Amino acid sequence: MGILDDIFGFVTSGSIGGLPPIVIMIIPLVIGLIVGYLVHKFLKIAIIAAIVVAVAAYLGFLSLNIGAMKDLSDKYGPMAVQYGTLLIGILPLGIGFIVGLVIGFLLSK
């Protein structure tokens, strides 16, 4: 029980940069809620766009160049992974962001 007392003591007392620790823990949760909501809404549009692109490519109106897509993924893929890792690493209590992301995704129906 000593560790729980330490955690509750940290959450309820002191300040981090002039803000109470509970505020610092809620910020990633709120950001996760917003991002989860937006991802869910964007996903519906992305699926429709992917179907339209697939039909256009099948009918010959659009040419998909696999080599160009591979070049883009080789160029920007490692950078995207690096920035994603950095973002998750610097978020205070990053689990709050993940929980908010899942809740926001589920509540956006």
Buried (B, 14 or more C-beta within 10 A) or exposed (E): EEEEEEEEEEEEEEEEEEEBBEEBBBBBBEBBBEBBBEBBEEEEEEEEEEEEEEEEEEEEEEEEEEEEEEEEEEEEEEEEEEEEEEEEEEBEBBEBBBBBBEBBBEEBE
